[in-house]
Amino acid sequence: MRKKYLYFFAAAHLSVDINTGALPAILPFFVSYYSMDYKAMTGLMFASSILSSFI
């Protein structure tokens, strides 16, 4: 029964690691498609960092 929780937390940790590493790579595409400025990009990175610590 406890292995189910371990697998869930491992999958959540993997998802956070992949998304945190991929976000800086896709920020230039957000800038070109959505006309984001540095303030919006910084907010996105900050939200990603804060939410990854909660997960």
C-alpha distance matrix in Angstrom:
0.0 3.8 5.5 5.7 7.5 9.3 10.6 11.6 13.6 15.0 16.3 17.7 19.4 20.8 22.2 23.8 25.4 26.8 28.2 29.7 31.5 32.7 34.1 37.2 38.0 38.2 40.1 43.5 42.7 41.8 45.2 47.1 45.5 45.0 47.8 45.5 47.2 46.1 45.1 42.7 41.2 40.8 39.0 36.7 35.8 35.5 33.1 31.0 30.9 30.1 27.4 25.7 25.6 23.8 21.1
3.8 0.0 3.8 5.3 5.4 6.5 8.8 10.0 11.0 12.5 14.5 15.6 16.8 18.6 20.2 21.5 22.8 24.7 26.1 27.2 29.0 30.6 32.0 34.8 35.8 36.3 38.0 41.5 41.0 40.1 43.3 45.4 44.1 43.5 46.1 43.6 45.1 43.7 42.7 40.5 39.0 38.2 36.7 34.4 33.3 32.8 30.7 28.6 28.1 27.4 24.9 23.0 22.6 21.1 18.6
5.5 3.8 0.0 3.8 5.4 4.9 6.1 8.5 9.9 10.3 12.2 14.1 15.1 16.3 18.2 19.9 20.9 22.4 24.2 25.6 27.0 28.4 30.2 33.0 33.7 34.3 36.3 39.6 39.0 38.5 41.7 43.7 42.4 42.1 44.7 42.4 44.0 42.7 42.0 39.7 37.9 37.4 36.1 33.6 32.3 32.3 30.3 27.8 27.4 27.2 24.6 22.4 22.4 21.3 18.4
5.7 5.3 3.8 0.0 3.8 5.4 5.3 6.3 8.8 9.9 10.7 12.4 14.3 15.4 16.7 18.6 20.1 21.3 22.7 24.4 26.1 27.1 28.7 31.8 32.4 32.6 34.6 37.9 37.1 36.4 39.8 41.6 40.1 39.7 42.5 40.3 42.1 41.1 40.3 37.8 36.2 35.9 34.3 31.7 30.9 30.9 28.5 26.1 26.3 25.9 23.0 21.1 21.5 20.0 16.9
7.5 5.4 5.4 3.8 0.0 3.8 5.4 5.0 6.2 8.5 9.8 10.5 12.2 14.1 15.3 16.5 18.3 20.0 21.1 22.4 24.4 25.7 26.9 30.0 31.0 31.2 32.9 36.4 35.8 34.8 38.1 40.2 38.8 38.1 40.7 38.3 39.9 38.7 37.7 35.4 33.8 33.3 31.6 29.3 28.3 28.0 25.7 23.5 23.4 22.7 20.0 18.2 18.2 16.6 13.7
9.3 6.5 4.9 5.4 3.8 0.0 3.8 5.4 5.3 6.1 8.6 9.9 10.5 12.2 14.2 15.4 16.5 18.3 20.0 21.0 22.7 24.3 25.9 28.6 29.6 30.2 32.0 35.4 35.1 34.4 37.5 39.7 38.6 38.1 40.6 38.1 39.5 38.0 37.3 35.2 33.3 32.7 31.4 29.0 27.7 27.5 25.7 23.1 22.6 22.5 20.0 17.7 17.6 16.8 13.8
10.6 8.8 6.1 5.3 5.4 3.8 0.0 3.8 5.5 5.0 6.1 8.6 9.8 10.4 12.2 14.3 15.3 16.4 18.3 19.9 21.2 22.4 24.3 27.2 27.7 28.2 30.3 33.6 32.9 32.5 35.8 37.6 36.4 36.2 38.8 36.7 38.3 37.1 36.6 34.3 32.3 32.1 30.9 28.2 27.0 27.3 25.3 22.5 22.6 22.8 20.0 17.6 18.4 17.6 14.2
11.6 10.0 8.5 6.3 5.0 5.4 3.8 0.0 3.8 5.4 5.2 6.2 8.6 9.9 10.6 12.4 14.3 15.5 16.6 18.3 20.2 21.2 22.5 25.7 26.5 26.6 28.4 31.8 31.1 30.3 33.6 35.6 34.1 33.7 36.4 34.2 35.9 34.8 34.1 31.6 29.9 29.7 28.2 25.5 24.7 24.8 22.5 20.0 20.3 20.2 17.2 15.2 16.1 14.9 11.4
13.6 11.0 9.9 8.8 6.2 5.3 5.5 3.8 0.0 3.8 5.4 5.0 6.1 8.5 9.8 10.5 12.2 14.2 15.3 16.3 18.4 19.9 21.1 23.9 25.1 25.6 27.1 30.6 30.3 29.4 32.5 34.8 33.7 33.1 35.5 32.9 34.3 32.9 32.1 30.0 28.2 27.6 26.2 23.8 22.5 22.4 20.4 17.9 17.7 17.5 14.9 12.6 13.0 12.2 8.8
15.0 12.5 10.3 9.9 8.5 6.1 5.0 5.4 3.8 0.0 3.8 5.4 5.1 6.2 8.6 9.9 10.6 12.3 14.3 15.3 16.7 18.3 20.1 22.8 23.6 24.4 26.3 29.6 29.4 28.9 32.0 34.1 33.2 33.0 35.3 32.9 34.3 32.8 32.5 30.4 28.1 27.7 26.9 24.2 22.6 23.0 21.4 18.4 18.1 18.7 16.4 13.4 14.3 14.3 11.0
16.3 14.5 12.2 10.7 9.8 8.6 6.1 5.2 5.4 3.8 0.0 3.8 5.4 5.0 6.2 8.7 9.9 10.6 12.2 14.2 15.5 16.4 18.2 21.3 21.7 22.1 24.3 27.5 26.8 26.4 29.7 31.5 30.4 30.3 32.9 30.8 32.5 31.4 31.1 28.6 26.5 26.6 25.6 22.6 21.5 22.3 20.3 17.2 17.7 18.5 15.6 13.1 14.8 14.6 10.9
17.7 15.6 14.1 12.4 10.5 9.9 8.6 6.2 5.0 5.4 3.8 0.0 3.8 5.4 5.1 6.3 8.7 10.0 10.6 12.2 14.4 15.4 16.5 19.6 20.6 20.8 22.4 25.9 25.4 24.6 27.7 29.9 28.7 28.2 30.7 28.3 29.9 28.7 28.1 25.7 23.8 23.7 22.4 19.6 18.6 19.0 16.9 14.0 14.5 14.9 11.9 9.6 11.4 10.9 7.2
19.4 16.8 15.1 14.3 12.2 10.5 9.8 8.6 6.1 5.1 5.4 3.8 0.0 3.8 5.4 5.1 6.2 8.7 10.0 10.5 12.4 14.2 15.6 18.1 19.4 20.2 21.8 25.2 25.2 24.6 27.5 29.8 29.1 28.7 30.8 28.2 29.4 27.8 27.5 25.5 23.2 22.7 21.9 19.3 17.6 18.0 16.6 13.5 13.1 14.1 11.9 8.7 10.0 10.8 7.6
20.8 18.6 16.3 15.4 14.1 12.2 10.4 9.9 8.5 6.2 5.0 5.4 3.8 0.0 3.8 5.5 5.1 6.2 8.6 9.9 10.8 12.2 14.3 16.9 17.5 18.4 20.5 23.6 23.5 23.3 26.3 28.3 27.7 27.7 29.9 27.7 29.1 27.7 27.8 25.7 23.1 23.1 22.7 19.7 18.0 19.2 17.9 14.4 14.6 16.2 14.1 10.8 12.9 14.0 10.8
22.2 20.2 18.2 16.7 15.3 14.2 12.2 10.6 9.8 8.6 6.2 5.1 5.4 3.8 0.0 3.8 5.5 5.3 6.1 8.5 10.1 10.6 12.1 15.3 15.8 16.1 18.1 21.4 20.9 20.4 23.6 25.5 24.6 24.5 26.9 24.8 26.5 25.4 25.4 22.9 20.6 20.9 20.2 17.0 15.8 17.2 15.5 12.0 13.1 14.7 12.0 9.4 12.4 13.0 9.7
23.8 21.5 19.9 18.6 16.5 15.4 14.3 12.4 10.5 9.9 8.7 6.3 5.1 5.5 3.8 0.0 3.8 5.5 5.2 5.9 8.5 9.9 10.6 13.5 14.9 15.4 16.7 20.3 20.3 19.5 22.3 24.7 24.1 23.6 25.7 23.1 24.4 22.9 22.7 20.5 18.2 18.0 17.3 14.4 12.9 13.9 12.4 9.0 9.5 11.1 9.0 5.9 9.0 10.2 7.6
25.4 22.8 20.9 20.1 18.3 16.5 15.3 14.3 12.2 10.6 9.9 8.7 6.2 5.1 5.5 3.8 0.0 3.8 5.6 5.3 6.2 8.6 10.3 12.4 13.5 14.9 16.5 19.7 20.1 19.9 22.6 24.8 24.7 24.6 26.4 23.9 24.9 23.2 23.4 21.6 18.8 18.5 18.6 15.8 13.5 15.0 14.4 10.7 10.6 13.1 11.8 8.4 10.8 12.9 10.7
26.8 24.7 22.4 21.3 20.0 18.3 16.4 15.5 14.2 12.3 10.6 10.0 8.7 6.2 5.3 5.5 3.8 0.0 3.8 5.6 5.3 6.1 8.7 11.2 11.3 12.4 14.7 17.6 17.6 17.8 20.7 22.5 22.2 22.6 24.6 22.5 24.0 22.7 23.3 21.2 18.2 18.7 18.9 15.7 13.9 16.1 15.4 11.6 12.5 15.2 13.6 10.8 13.8 15.6 13.2
28.2 26.1 24.2 22.7 21.1 20.0 18.3 16.6 15.3 14.3 12.2 10.6 10.0 8.6 6.1 5.2 5.6 3.8 0.0 3.8 5.4 5.0 6.0 9.3 10.1 10.3 12.1 15.4 15.2 14.8 17.8 19.9 19.4 19.3 21.4 19.2 20.8 19.7 20.1 17.7 15.0 15.7 15.5 12.1 10.8 13.2 12.1 8.4 10.2 12.8 11.1 9.1 12.6 14.1 12.1
29.7 27.2 25.6 24.4 22.4 21.0 19.9 18.3 16.3 15.3 14.2 12.2 10.5 9.9 8.5 5.9 5.3 5.6 3.8 0.0 3.8 5.6 5.6 7.7 9.7 10.8 11.6 15.1 15.8 15.3 17.6 20.2 20.3 20.0 21.4 18.8 19.7 17.9 18.3 16.5 13.6 13.5 13.8 10.9 8.6 10.7 10.6 6.9 7.5 10.8 10.1 7.8 10.8 13.2 12.0
31.5 29.0 27.0 26.1 24.4 22.7 21.2 20.2 18.4 16.7 15.5 14.4 12.4 10.8 10.1 8.5 6.2 5.3 5.4 3.8 0.0 3.8 5.7 6.6 7.6 9.7 11.3 14.1 15.1 15.4 17.6 19.7 20.3 20.6 21.8 19.5 20.4 18.6 19.7 18.1 14.7 15.0 16.1 13.3 10.8 13.4 13.9 10.4 10.8 14.3 13.9 11.4 14.1 16.7 15.4
32.7 30.6 28.4 27.1 25.7 24.3 22.4 21.2 19.9 18.3 16.4 15.4 14.2 12.2 10.6 9.9 8.6 6.1 5.0 5.6 3.8 0.0 3.8 5.7 5.3 6.5 8.9 11.6 11.9 12.5 15.0 16.8 17.0 17.7 19.3 17.4 18.8 17.7 19.1 17.0 13.7 14.9 15.9 12.6 11.0 14.3 14.3 10.9 12.5 15.8 14.9 13.1 16.4 18.4 16.9
34.1 32.0 30.2 28.7 26.9 25.9 24.3 22.5 21.1 20.1 18.2 16.5 15.6 14.3 12.1 10.6 10.3 8.7 6.0 5.6 5.7 3.8 0.0 3.8 5.3 5.3 6.2 9.7 10.3 9.9 12.3 14.6 14.9 14.9 16.3 14.1 15.4 14.3 15.4 13.2 10.0 11.4 12.2 8.9 7.6 11.2 11.2 8.4 10.5 13.7 13.2 12.1 15.4 17.4 16.5
37.2 34.8 33.0 31.8 30.0 28.6 27.2 25.7 23.9 22.8 21.3 19.6 18.1 16.9 15.3 13.5 12.4 11.2 9.3 7.7 6.6 5.7 3.8 0.0 3.8 5.6 5.3 8.0 10.0 10.2 11.4 13.9 15.1 15.3 15.9 13.6 14.2 12.6 14.4 13.0 9.3 10.4 12.4 9.9 8.0 11.6 12.8 10.5 11.7 15.2 15.5 14.5 17.2 19.7 19.2
38.0 35.8 33.7 32.4 31.0 29.6 27.7 26.5 25.1 23.6 21.7 20.6 19.4 17.5 15.8 14.9 13.5 11.3 10.1 9.7 7.6 5.3 5.3 3.8 0.0 3.8 5.7 7.1 8.4 9.9 11.5 13.0 14.2 15.3 16.2 14.7 15.8 14.8 17.1 15.5 11.9 13.7 15.7 12.9 11.5 15.2 16.1 13.5 15.0 18.5 18.4 17.1 20.1 22.4 21.4
38.2 36.3 34.3 32.6 31.2 30.2 28.2 26.6 25.6 24.4 22.1 20.8 20.2 18.4 16.1 15.4 14.9 12.4 10.3 10.8 9.7 6.5 5.3 5.6 3.8 0.0 3.8 5.6 5.4 6.6 9.0 10.3 10.8 12.0 13.3 12.2 14.1 13.9 16.0 13.7 10.6 13.3 14.6 11.5 11.3 15.1 15.3 13.1 15.5 18.5 18.0 17.4 20.7 22.4 21.4
40.1 38.0 36.3 34.6 32.9 32.0 30.3 28.4 27.1 26.3 24.3 22.4 21.8 20.5 18.1 16.7 16.5 14.7 12.1 11.6 11.3 8.9 6.2 5.3 5.7 3.8 0.0 3.8 5.3 5.0 6.3 8.8 9.9 10.2 10.8 9.0 10.4 10.1 12.3 10.3 7.1 10.0 11.7 9.2 9.2 12.9 13.7 12.3 14.5 17.4 17.5 17.4 20.4 22.2 21.9
43.5 41.5 39.6 37.9 36.4 35.4 33.6 31.8 30.6 29.6 27.5 25.9 25.2 23.6 21.4 20.3 19.7 17.6 15.4 15.1 14.1 11.6 9.7 8.0 7.1 5.6 3.8 0.0 3.8 5.4 5.0 6.3 8.7 9.9 9.8 9.1 10.4 10.7 13.6 12.1 9.4 12.5 14.6 12.6 12.7 16.3 17.3 16.1 18.2 21.1 21.3 21.2 24.2 26.1 25.7
42.7 41.0 39.0 37.1 35.8 35.1 32.9 31.1 30.3 29.4 26.8 25.4 25.2 23.5 20.9 20.3 20.1 17.6 15.2 15.8 15.1 11.9 10.3 10.0 8.4 5.4 5.3 3.8 0.0 3.8 5.3 5.2 6.0 8.1 9.3 9.5 12.0 13.2 15.5 13.2 11.1 14.6 15.9 13.4 14.3 17.9 18.1 16.8 19.5 22.1 21.7 21.7 25.0 26.5 25.8
41.8 40.1 38.5 36.4 34.8 34.4 32.5 30.3 29.4 28.9 26.4 24.6 24.6 23.3 20.4 19.5 19.9 17.8 14.8 15.3 15.4 12.5 9.9 10.2 9.9 6.6 5.0 5.4 3.8 0.0 3.8 5.5 5.3 5.4 7.0 6.5 9.5 11.0 12.7 9.9 8.4 12.1 12.8 10.5 12.2 15.4 15.3 14.7 17.6 19.8 19.4 20.1 23.3 24.4 24.0
45.2 43.3 41.7 39.8 38.1 37.5 35.8 33.6 32.5 32.0 29.7 27.7 27.5 26.3 23.6 22.3 22.6 20.7 17.8 17.6 17.6 15.0 12.3 11.4 11.5 9.0 6.3 5.0 5.3 3.8 0.0 3.8 5.7 5.6 4.8 4.6 6.8 8.8 11.2 9.3 8.1 11.7 13.1 11.7 13.2 16.3 16.9 16.7 19.2 21.5 21.6 22.4 25.3 26.7 26.7
47.1 45.4 43.7 41.6 40.2 39.7 37.6 35.6 34.8 34.1 31.5 29.9 29.8 28.3 25.5 24.7 24.8 22.5 19.9 20.2 19.7 16.8 14.6 13.9 13.0 10.3 8.8 6.3 5.2 5.5 3.8 0.0 3.8 5.9 5.5 7.5 9.9 12.2 14.7 12.9 11.9 15.5 16.8 15.2 16.8 20.0 20.3 19.9 22.6 24.9 24.8 25.4 28.5 29.8 29.5
45.5 44.1 42.4 40.1 38.8 38.6 36.4 34.1 33.7 33.2 30.4 28.7 29.1 27.7 24.6 24.1 24.7 22.2 19.4 20.3 20.3 17.0 14.9 15.1 14.2 10.8 9.9 8.7 6.0 5.3 5.7 3.8 0.0 3.8 5.8 8.1 11.5 14.2 15.9 13.2 12.8 16.6 17.1 15.1 17.2 20.3 19.9 19.6 22.7 24.7 24.1 24.9 28.2 29.1 28.5
45.0 43.5 42.1 39.7 38.1 38.1 36.2 33.7 33.1 33.0 30.3 28.2 28.7 27.7 24.5 23.6 24.6 22.6 19.3 20.0 20.6 17.7 14.9 15.3 15.3 12.0 10.2 9.9 8.1 5.4 5.6 5.9 3.8 0.0 3.8 5.5 9.2 12.2 13.2 10.3 10.8 14.5 14.4 12.9 15.6 18.2 17.7 18.0 21.1 22.6 22.2 23.6 26.6 27.3 27.1
47.8 46.1 44.7 42.5 40.7 40.6 38.8 36.4 35.5 35.3 32.9 30.7 30.8 29.9 26.9 25.7 26.4 24.6 21.4 21.4 21.8 19.3 16.3 15.9 16.2 13.3 10.8 9.8 9.3 7.0 4.8 5.5 5.8 3.8 0.0 3.8 6.6 10.0 11.5 9.6 10.3 13.7 14.3 13.7 16.0 18.5 18.7 19.3 22.0 23.6 23.8 25.1 27.9 28.9 29.1
45.5 43.6 42.4 40.3 38.3 38.1 36.7 34.2 32.9 32.9 30.8 28.3 28.2 27.7 24.8 23.1 23.9 22.5 19.2 18.8 19.5 17.4 14.1 13.6 14.7 12.2 9.0 9.1 9.5 6.5 4.6 7.5 8.1 5.5 3.8 0.0 3.8 6.8 7.9 5.9 6.6 10.0 10.6 10.2 12.6 14.8 15.2 16.1 18.6 20.1 20.6 22.0 24.6 25.7 26.2
47.2 45.1 44.0 42.1 39.9 39.5 38.3 35.9 34.3 34.3 32.5 29.9 29.4 29.1 26.5 24.4 24.9 24.0 20.8 19.7 20.4 18.8 15.4 14.2 15.8 14.1 10.4 10.4 12.0 9.5 6.8 9.9 11.5 9.2 6.6 3.8 0.0 3.8 5.5 5.5 6.4 8.7 10.1 10.9 12.6 14.3 15.6 16.8 18.6 20.2 21.3 22.7 24.9 26.3 27.2
46.1 43.7 42.7 41.1 38.7 38.0 37.1 34.8 32.9 32.8 31.4 28.7 27.8 27.7 25.4 22.9 23.2 22.7 19.7 17.9 18.6 17.7 14.3 12.6 14.8 13.9 10.1 10.7 13.2 11.0 8.8 12.2 14.2 12.2 10.0 6.8 3.8 0.0 3.8 5.5 5.1 6.0 8.5 9.8 10.5 12.0 14.1 15.2 16.3 18.1 19.7 20.9 22.7 24.5 25.7
45.1 42.7 42.0 40.3 37.7 37.3 36.6 34.1 32.1 32.5 31.1 28.1 27.5 27.8 25.4 22.7 23.4 23.3 20.1 18.3 19.7 19.1 15.4 14.4 17.1 16.0 12.3 13.6 15.5 12.7 11.2 14.7 15.9 13.2 11.5 7.9 5.5 3.8 0.0 3.8 5.5 5.1 6.2 8.7 10.0 10.4 12.2 14.2 15.3 16.3 18.1 19.9 21.3 22.7 24.3
42.7 40.5 39.7 37.8 35.4 35.2 34.3 31.6 30.0 30.4 28.6 25.7 25.5 25.7 22.9 20.5 21.6 21.2 17.7 16.5 18.1 17.0 13.2 13.0 15.5 13.7 10.3 12.1 13.2 9.9 9.3 12.9 13.2 10.3 9.6 5.9 5.5 5.5 3.8 0.0 3.8 5.4 5.0 6.2 8.7 9.7 10.5 12.3 14.2 15.2 16.3 18.1 20.2 21.2 22.4
41.2 39.0 37.9 36.2 33.8 33.3 32.3 29.9 28.2 28.1 26.5 23.8 23.2 23.1 20.6 18.2 18.8 18.2 15.0 13.6 14.7 13.7 10.0 9.3 11.9 10.6 7.1 9.4 11.1 8.4 8.1 11.9 12.8 10.8 10.3 6.6 6.4 5.1 5.5 3.8 0.0 3.8 5.4 5.0 6.2 8.5 9.9 10.6 12.4 14.3 15.3 16.5 18.7 20.3 21.1
40.8 38.2 37.4 35.9 33.3 32.7 32.1 29.7 27.6 27.7 26.6 23.7 22.7 23.1 20.9 18.0 18.5 18.7 15.7 13.5 15.0 14.9 11.4 10.4 13.7 13.3 10.0 12.5 14.6 12.1 11.7 15.5 16.6 14.5 13.7 10.0 8.7 6.0 5.1 5.4 3.8 0.0 3.8 5.4 5.1 6.0 8.5 9.8 10.5 12.2 14.1 15.3 16.8 18.6 20.0
39.0 36.7 36.1 34.3 31.6 31.4 30.9 28.2 26.2 26.9 25.6 22.4 21.9 22.7 20.2 17.3 18.6 18.9 15.5 13.8 16.1 15.9 12.2 12.4 15.7 14.6 11.7 14.6 15.9 12.8 13.1 16.8 17.1 14.4 14.3 10.6 10.1 8.5 6.2 5.0 5.4 3.8 0.0 3.8 5.5 5.0 6.0 8.5 9.8 10.4 11.9 13.9 15.5 16.6 18.2
36.7 34.4 33.6 31.7 29.3 29.0 28.2 25.5 23.8 24.2 22.6 19.6 19.3 19.7 17.0 14.4 15.8 15.7 12.1 10.9 13.3 12.6 8.9 9.9 12.9 11.5 9.2 12.6 13.4 10.5 11.7 15.2 15.1 12.9 13.7 10.2 10.9 9.8 8.7 6.2 5.0 5.4 3.8 0.0 3.8 5.4 5.2 6.1 8.6 10.0 10.5 12.1 14.4 15.5 16.3
35.8 33.3 32.3 30.9 28.3 27.7 27.0 24.7 22.5 22.6 21.5 18.6 17.6 18.0 15.8 12.9 13.5 13.9 10.8 8.6 10.8 11.0 7.6 8.0 11.5 11.3 9.2 12.7 14.3 12.2 13.2 16.8 17.2 15.6 16.0 12.6 12.6 10.5 10.0 8.7 6.2 5.1 5.5 3.8 0.0 3.8 5.5 5.0 6.2 8.6 9.9 10.5 12.6 14.6 15.4
35.5 32.8 32.3 30.9 28.0 27.5 27.3 24.8 22.4 23.0 22.3 19.0 18.0 19.2 17.2 13.9 15.0 16.1 13.2 10.7 13.4 14.3 11.2 11.6 15.2 15.1 12.9 16.3 17.9 15.4 16.3 20.0 20.3 18.2 18.5 14.8 14.3 12.0 10.4 9.7 8.5 6.0 5.0 5.4 3.8 0.0 3.8 5.4 5.1 6.1 8.5 9.9 11.0 12.7 14.4
33.1 30.7 30.3 28.5 25.7 25.7 25.3 22.5 20.4 21.4 20.3 16.9 16.6 17.9 15.5 12.4 14.4 15.4 12.1 10.6 13.9 14.3 11.2 12.8 16.1 15.3 13.7 17.3 18.1 15.3 16.9 20.3 19.9 17.7 18.7 15.2 15.6 14.1 12.2 10.5 9.9 8.5 6.0 5.2 5.5 3.8 0.0 3.8 5.4 5.2 5.9 8.3 10.0 10.8 12.2
31.0 28.6 27.8 26.1 23.5 23.1 22.5 20.0 17.9 18.4 17.2 14.0 13.5 14.4 12.0 9.0 10.7 11.6 8.4 6.9 10.4 10.9 8.4 10.5 13.5 13.1 12.3 16.1 16.8 14.7 16.7 19.9 19.6 18.0 19.3 16.1 16.8 15.2 14.2 12.3 10.6 9.8 8.5 6.1 5.0 5.4 3.8 0.0 3.8 5.6 5.3 6.0 8.7 10.1 10.5
30.9 28.1 27.4 26.3 23.4 22.6 22.6 20.3 17.7 18.1 17.7 14.5 13.1 14.6 13.1 9.5 10.6 12.5 10.2 7.5 10.8 12.5 10.5 11.7 15.0 15.5 14.5 18.2 19.5 17.6 19.2 22.6 22.7 21.1 22.0 18.6 18.6 16.3 15.3 14.2 12.4 10.5 9.8 8.6 6.2 5.1 5.4 3.8 0.0 3.8 5.6 5.2 6.5 9.0 10.2
30.1 27.4 27.2 25.9 22.7 22.5 22.8 20.2 17.5 18.7 18.5 14.9 14.1 16.2 14.7 11.1 13.1 15.2 12.8 10.8 14.3 15.8 13.7 15.2 18.5 18.5 17.4 21.1 22.1 19.8 21.5 24.9 24.7 22.6 23.6 20.1 20.2 18.1 16.3 15.2 14.3 12.2 10.4 10.0 8.6 6.1 5.2 5.6 3.8 0.0 3.8 5.5 5.4 6.7 9.0
27.4 24.9 24.6 23.0 20.0 20.0 20.0 17.2 14.9 16.4 15.6 11.9 11.9 14.1 12.0 9.0 11.8 13.6 11.1 10.1 13.9 14.9 13.2 15.5 18.4 18.0 17.5 21.3 21.7 19.4 21.6 24.8 24.1 22.2 23.8 20.6 21.3 19.7 18.1 16.3 15.3 14.1 11.9 10.5 9.9 8.5 5.9 5.3 5.6 3.8 0.0 3.8 5.4 5.1 6.3
25.7 23.0 22.4 21.1 18.2 17.7 17.6 15.2 12.6 13.4 13.1 9.6 8.7 10.8 9.4 5.9 8.4 10.8 9.1 7.8 11.4 13.1 12.1 14.5 17.1 17.4 17.4 21.2 21.7 20.1 22.4 25.4 24.9 23.6 25.1 22.0 22.7 20.9 19.9 18.1 16.5 15.3 13.9 12.1 10.5 9.9 8.3 6.0 5.2 5.5 3.8 0.0 3.8 5.4 5.2
25.6 22.6 22.4 21.5 18.2 17.6 18.4 16.1 13.0 14.3 14.8 11.4 10.0 12.9 12.4 9.0 10.8 13.8 12.6 10.8 14.1 16.4 15.4 17.2 20.1 20.7 20.4 24.2 25.0 23.3 25.3 28.5 28.2 26.6 27.9 24.6 24.9 22.7 21.3 20.2 18.7 16.8 15.5 14.4 12.6 11.0 10.0 8.7 6.5 5.4 5.4 3.8 0.0 3.8 5.5
23.8 21.1 21.3 20.0 16.6 16.8 17.6 14.9 12.2 14.3 14.6 10.9 10.8 14.0 13.0 10.2 12.9 15.6 14.1 13.2 16.7 18.4 17.4 19.7 22.4 22.4 22.2 26.1 26.5 24.4 26.7 29.8 29.1 27.3 28.9 25.7 26.3 24.5 22.7 21.2 20.3 18.6 16.6 15.5 14.6 12.7 10.8 10.1 9.0 6.7 5.1 5.4 3.8 0.0 3.8
21.1 18.6 18.4 16.9 13.7 13.8 14.2 11.4 8.8 11.0 10.9 7.2 7.6 10.8 9.7 7.6 10.7 13.2 12.1 12.0 15.4 16.9 16.5 19.2 21.4 21.4 21.9 25.7 25.8 24.0 26.7 29.5 28.5 27.1 29.1 26.2 27.2 25.7 24.3 22.4 21.1 20.0 18.2 16.3 15.4 14.4 12.2 10.5 10.2 9.0 6.3 5.2 5.5 3.8 0.0
